[in-house]
Amino acid sequence: MFETRRAKSPSNAVITMGIVVFHSVVHRIRKSQRSPIMSILTSIMQSVTMVLAFIFMMDILGMRGAAVRGDFVLYVMSGIFLYLTHTQTVGAVSGAETSSSPMMQHAPMNTVVSILAAALSTLYLQLLSMLVILAGYYVMYNH
């Protein structure tokens, strides 16, 4: 009844850990809002707001005519996406569940899974919002 489960092979252990990480990522994405769509839309709106604020600021300060080869909006987007991804990932990893949290009492959960889930969930949300914003920008201004 009370025994530790051991993986039969190293490949089985990797697959089991991958499944646990996947479910933890889904749990972290759905933790802030009940719907994953709302989490993605929140991330998109945050990115769009920051991009528009920076473009507006650069326009007011007269720096839009700076020597940037290529598209100025893509230049601003690249910096905003990197900044948001970095700050949100660091915040998520530092706020990951510790060994004393109730979720860690379940058998396959451990600290590595918690940290991986925190980092991957933030990366997933930021990557998806970045792709949606870039696709929208491409459709609006290039076609």
Backbone as CSV, one residue per row, in Angstrom:
resi,resn,N_x,N_y,N_z,CA_x,CA_y,CA_z,C_x,C_y,C_z
1,MET,0.817,-1.180,0.000,0.000,0.000,0.000,0.871,1.257,0.000
2,PHE,1.802,1.371,0.933,2.700,2.522,0.979,4.054,2.095,0.451
3,GLU,4.279,2.344,-0.795,5.562,2.011,-1.389,5.877,3.036,-2.464
4,THR,7.136,3.200,-2.719,7.529,4.139,-3.765,7.496,3.434,-5.103
5,ARG,7.003,4.145,-6.097,6.957,3.576,-7.437,8.273,3.856,-8.126
6,ARG,8.845,2.882,-8.724,10.105,3.024,-9.443,9.840,2.832,-10.926
7,ALA,10.496,3.639,-11.725,10.384,3.488,-13.170,11.129,2.224,-13.592
8,LYS,10.578,1.535,-14.566,11.192,0.287,-15.005,12.454,0.532,-15.834
9,SER,12.495,1.636,-16.542,13.665,1.943,-17.368,13.878,3.461,-17.378
10,PRO,15.071,3.899,-17.777,15.308,5.352,-17.848,14.389,6.058,-18.849
11,SER,14.097,5.403,-19.962,13.207,6.036,-20.943,11.792,6.172,-20.393
12,ASN,11.360,5.198,-19.605,10.048,5.275,-18.972,10.015,6.414,-17.955
13,ALA,11.110,6.620,-17.246,11.178,7.718,-16.274,11.112,9.072,-16.976
14,VAL,11.778,9.194,-18.128,11.754,10.451,-18.882,10.349,10.731,-19.404
15,ILE,9.688,9.704,-19.915,8.326,9.870,-20.428,7.377,10.253,-19.297
16,THR,7.504,9.599,-18.158,6.656,9.920,-17.007,6.884,11.350,-16.540
17,MET,8.139,11.767,-16.485,8.434,13.137,-16.065,7.906,14.142,-17.089
18,GLY,7.995,13.825,-18.365,7.445,14.702,-19.400,5.941,14.867,-19.279
19,ILE,5.255,13.779,-18.953,3.803,13.847,-18.774,3.451,14.705,-17.563
20,VAL,4.191,14.543,-16.483,3.940,15.344,-15.277,4.224,16.820,-15.551
21,VAL,5.292,17.109,-16.294,5.607,18.502,-16.642,4.492,19.086,-17.506
22,PHE,3.997,18.315,-18.470,2.912,18.792,-19.327,1.684,19.163,-18.509
23,HIS,1.286,18.284,-17.608,0.101,18.564,-16.796,0.338,19.738,-15.847
24,SER,1.546,19.895,-15.377,1.863,21.039,-14.519,1.837,22.345,-15.309
25,VAL,2.292,22.301,-16.558,2.236,23.492,-17.415,0.783,23.900,-17.644
26,VAL,-0.058,22.937,-17.960,-1.480,23.227,-18.169,-2.098,23.784,-16.889
27,HIS,-1.732,23.231,-15.746,-2.251,23.718,-14.464,-1.821,25.153,-14.217
28,ARG,-0.576,25.488,-14.513,-0.084,26.859,-14.288,-0.737,27.856,-15.238
29,ILE,-1.001,27.437,-16.474,-1.651,28.339,-17.429,-3.083,28.619,-16.994
30,ARG,-3.758,27.608,-16.487,-5.151,27.781,-16.092,-5.312,28.320,-14.678
31,LYS,-4.202,28.495,-13.943,-4.304,28.928,-12.552,-4.740,30.387,-12.437
32,SER,-4.219,31.262,-13.284,-4.544,32.682,-13.157,-5.970,32.977,-13.635
33,GLN,-6.354,32.470,-14.783,-7.723,32.571,-15.267,-8.236,31.157,-15.498
34,ARG,-9.522,30.994,-15.377,-10.075,29.648,-15.539,-9.988,29.172,-16.983
35,SER,-9.986,30.092,-17.906,-9.933,29.724,-19.311,-8.536,30.000,-19.871
36,PRO,-7.957,29.029,-20.575,-6.642,29.284,-21.175,-6.701,30.355,-22.264
37,ILE,-7.849,30.513,-22.902,-8.002,31.555,-23.919,-7.843,32.933,-23.283
38,MET,-8.395,33.108,-22.084,-8.267,34.401,-21.396,-6.816,34.669,-21.010
39,SER,-6.076,33.635,-20.644,-4.656,33.816,-20.336,-3.888,34.281,-21.568
40,ILE,-4.188,33.683,-22.704,-3.516,34.058,-23.945,-3.915,35.475,-24.359
41,LEU,-5.208,35.802,-24.255,-5.658,37.147,-24.613,-5.068,38.204,-23.687
42,THR,-4.924,37.885,-22.411,-4.300,38.821,-21.476,-2.848,39.074,-21.862
43,SER,-2.146,38.019,-22.217,-0.753,38.161,-22.638,-0.645,38.970,-23.930
44,ILE,-1.559,38.737,-24.863,-1.563,39.490,-26.120,-1.828,40.966,-25.857
45,MET,-2.819,41.253,-25.022,-3.151,42.655,-24.743,-2.011,43.371,-24.024
46,GLN,-1.338,42.681,-23.133,-0.206,43.287,-22.436,0.918,43.615,-23.421
47,SER,1.202,42.705,-24.328,2.256,42.943,-25.323,1.882,44.076,-26.268
48,VAL,0.644,44.073,-26.750,0.201,45.115,-27.681,0.222,46.480,-27.002
49,THR,-0.206,46.533,-25.744,-0.205,47.802,-25.013,1.207,48.353,-24.873
50,MET,2.146,47.498,-24.531,3.526,47.970,-24.383,4.125,48.399,-25.719
51,VAL,3.843,47.667,-26.783,4.366,48.038,-28.104,3.799,49.392,-28.526
52,LEU,2.493,49.574,-28.362,1.884,50.849,-28.744,2.403,51.996,-27.885
53,ALA,2.601,51.752,-26.596,3.131,52.797,-25.717,4.544,53.197,-26.138
54,PHE,5.373,52.228,-26.474,6.739,52.550,-26.893,6.762,53.270,-28.240
55,ILE,5.916,52.857,-29.165,5.867,53.543,-30.463,5.388,54.979,-30.270
56,PHE,4.376,55.168,-29.439,3.867,56.509,-29.148,4.939,57.362,-28.480
57,MET,5.656,56.774,-27.530,6.719,57.508,-26.842,7.843,57.896,-27.810
58,MET,8.238,56.977,-28.655,9.300,57.267,-29.617,8.858,58.336,-30.611
59,ASP,7.579,58.324,-30.964,7.061,59.330,-31.885,7.049,60.710,-31.233
60,ILE,6.642,60.786,-29.975,6.619,62.069,-29.261,8.035,62.609,-29.072
61,LEU,8.966,61.740,-28.721,10.340,62.179,-28.488,11.113,62.438,-29.780
62,GLY,10.522,62.100,-30.910,11.178,62.334,-32.190,12.257,61.324,-32.516
63,MET,12.224,60.172,-31.880,13.253,59.158,-32.118,12.823,58.127,-33.153
64,ARG,11.651,58.322,-33.720,11.186,57.347,-34.692,12.017,57.391,-35.972
65,GLY,12.603,58.516,-36.249,13.439,58.645,-37.435,14.874,58.224,-37.185
66,ALA,15.123,57.507,-36.085,16.481,57.055,-35.770,16.973,56.101,-36.857
67,ALA,18.253,55.901,-36.885,18.872,55.083,-37.930,18.641,53.600,-37.671
68,VAL,17.401,53.172,-37.846,17.056,51.760,-37.716,16.758,51.254,-39.116
69,ARG,17.551,50.334,-39.576,17.315,49.770,-40.905,16.196,48.758,-40.803
70,GLY,15.249,48.872,-41.669,14.135,47.944,-41.645,12.908,48.572,-41.007
71,ASP,12.016,47.721,-40.572,10.742,48.157,-40.017,10.911,48.572,-38.559
72,PHE,10.528,49.797,-38.232,10.677,50.318,-36.873,9.777,49.575,-35.891
73,VAL,8.572,49.216,-36.322,7.635,48.528,-35.431,8.171,47.146,-35.062
74,LEU,8.753,46.436,-36.016,9.345,45.134,-35.707,10.534,45.277,-34.766
75,TYR,11.269,46.359,-34.912,12.386,46.651,-34.012,11.884,46.826,-32.575
76,VAL,10.813,47.586,-32.416,10.244,47.795,-31.079,9.655,46.492,-30.545
77,MET,8.961,45.743,-31.408,8.355,44.479,-30.974,9.402,43.494,-30.478
78,SER,10.534,43.422,-31.145,11.559,42.463,-30.727,12.052,42.780,-29.319
79,GLY,12.255,44.044,-29.020,12.693,44.414,-27.677,11.626,44.164,-26.630
80,ILE,10.383,44.485,-26.945,9.283,44.286,-25.991,9.084,42.801,-25.721
81,PHE,9.109,41.981,-26.762,8.905,40.547,-26.566,10.018,39.939,-25.719
82,LEU,11.256,40.336,-25.972,12.364,39.821,-25.162,12.226,40.250,-23.706
83,TYR,11.891,41.517,-23.496,11.744,42.033,-22.135,10.626,41.312,-21.390
84,LEU,9.455,41.197,-22.017,8.325,40.549,-21.350,8.608,39.078,-21.069
85,THR,9.206,38.394,-22.036,9.511,36.976,-21.829,10.487,36.798,-20.678
86,HIS,11.521,37.618,-20.638,12.515,37.497,-19.575,11.917,37.801,-18.202
87,THR,11.235,38.927,-18.073,10.725,39.306,-16.750,9.649,38.351,-16.259
88,GLN,8.769,37.917,-17.146,7.716,37.006,-16.709,8.263,35.619,-16.390
89,THR,9.267,35.166,-17.123,9.856,33.862,-16.826,10.605,33.883,-15.505
90,VAL,11.374,34.935,-15.270,12.093,35.039,-13.993,11.104,35.118,-12.840
91,GLY,10.037,35.882,-13.012,9.019,35.968,-11.968,8.317,34.643,-11.729
92,ALA,8.024,33.911,-12.801,7.346,32.624,-12.652,8.250,31.587,-11.998
93,VAL,9.526,31.567,-12.381,10.448,30.589,-11.798,10.709,30.910,-10.332
94,SER,10.847,32.187,-10.008,11.076,32.530,-8.597,9.831,32.294,-7.757
95,GLY,8.668,32.323,-8.375,7.433,32.052,-7.649,6.953,30.622,-7.794
96,ALA,7.797,29.742,-8.317,7.405,28.340,-8.494,7.179,27.685,-7.137
97,GLU,6.422,26.631,-7.166,6.082,25.945,-5.923,7.327,25.331,-5.300
98,THR,7.409,25.462,-3.999,8.560,24.928,-3.272,8.232,23.560,-2.706
99,SER,9.189,22.993,-2.019,9.002,21.641,-1.491,7.964,21.584,-0.379
100,SER,7.585,22.717,0.189,6.599,22.706,1.273,5.177,22.996,0.800
101,SER,4.977,23.206,-0.497,3.630,23.498,-0.985,2.800,22.213,-1.055
102,PRO,1.483,22.336,-0.975,0.625,21.144,-0.974,0.730,20.310,-2.251
103,MET,1.019,20.951,-3.374,1.114,20.204,-4.631,2.288,19.225,-4.621
104,MET,3.313,19.528,-3.859,4.494,18.658,-3.804,4.250,17.378,-3.011
105,GLN,3.117,17.284,-2.345,2.819,16.079,-1.583,2.402,14.919,-2.484
106,HIS,2.098,15.210,-3.734,1.729,14.153,-4.668,2.992,13.452,-5.157
107,ALA,2.876,12.179,-5.416,4.044,11.331,-5.658,4.950,11.764,-6.814
108,PRO,4.455,11.976,-8.027,5.414,12.262,-9.100,5.911,13.707,-9.137
109,MET,5.355,14.577,-8.308,5.761,15.990,-8.328,7.071,16.180,-7.592
110,ASN,7.924,17.046,-8.121,9.137,17.451,-7.419,9.481,18.880,-7.824
111,THR,10.522,19.414,-7.251,10.866,20.815,-7.478,11.292,21.070,-8.915
112,VAL,11.979,20.123,-9.522,12.412,20.282,-10.917,11.203,20.403,-11.835
113,VAL,10.200,19.583,-11.602,8.983,19.638,-12.412,8.297,20.988,-12.230
114,SER,8.257,21.475,-11.012,7.622,22.761,-10.736,8.342,23.913,-11.437
115,ILE,9.656,23.918,-11.387,10.429,24.984,-12.040,10.298,24.885,-13.561
116,LEU,10.372,23.670,-14.103,10.191,23.488,-15.547,8.806,23.939,-15.997
117,ALA,7.785,23.592,-15.224,6.420,23.982,-15.577,6.258,25.493,-15.544
118,ALA,6.868,26.146,-14.560,6.776,27.606,-14.477,7.432,28.257,-15.689
119,ALA,8.620,27.793,-16.044,9.334,28.388,-17.177,8.632,28.088,-18.501
120,LEU,8.211,26.853,-18.698,7.593,26.480,-19.970,6.214,27.098,-20.158
121,SER,5.454,27.263,-19.081,4.133,27.878,-19.225,4.261,29.336,-19.642
122,THR,5.214,30.048,-19.059,5.426,31.442,-19.446,5.955,31.530,-20.871
123,LEU,6.883,30.657,-21.214,7.417,30.647,-22.577,6.322,30.339,-23.592
124,TYR,5.444,29.398,-23.269,4.341,29.042,-24.158,3.414,30.232,-24.380
125,LEU,3.016,30.893,-23.295,2.113,32.037,-23.428,2.755,33.169,-24.226
126,GLN,4.013,33.464,-23.948,4.681,34.557,-24.651,4.912,34.219,-26.125
127,LEU,5.288,32.987,-26.409,5.521,32.584,-27.795,4.224,32.620,-28.598
128,LEU,3.144,32.131,-27.999,1.866,32.134,-28.694,1.368,33.556,-28.929
129,SER,1.492,34.415,-27.926,1.046,35.799,-28.111,1.924,36.518,-29.132
130,MET,3.225,36.238,-29.125,4.118,36.850,-30.101,3.747,36.419,-31.520
131,LEU,3.467,35.144,-31.719,3.096,34.662,-33.049,1.783,35.269,-33.524
132,VAL,0.814,35.411,-32.620,-0.470,36.016,-32.995,-0.280,37.485,-33.369
133,ILE,0.503,38.209,-32.581,0.735,39.629,-32.864,1.500,39.802,-34.174
134,LEU,2.532,39.006,-34.385,3.302,39.121,-35.630,2.476,38.714,-36.848
135,ALA,1.627,37.701,-36.703,0.751,37.311,-37.811,-0.248,38.423,-38.115
136,GLY,-0.812,39.025,-37.072,-1.729,40.146,-37.281,-1.042,41.331,-37.931
137,TYR,0.167,41.631,-37.510,0.930,42.735,-38.104,1.243,42.446,-39.570
138,TYR,1.611,41.217,-39.868,1.922,40.833,-41.247,0.691,40.967,-42.138
139,VAL,-0.454,40.507,-41.642,-1.682,40.568,-42.440,-2.126,42.015,-42.644
140,MET,-2.009,42.847,-41.608,-2.487,44.234,-41.717,-1.598,45.104,-42.598
141,TYR,-0.294,44.944,-42.517,0.595,45.890,-43.183,1.317,45.346,-44.405
142,ASN,1.283,44.063,-44.632,2.003,43.523,-45.787,1.083,42.921,-46.840
143,HIS,-0.198,42.867,-46.552,-1.130,42.324,-47.554,-2.328,43.208,-47.688
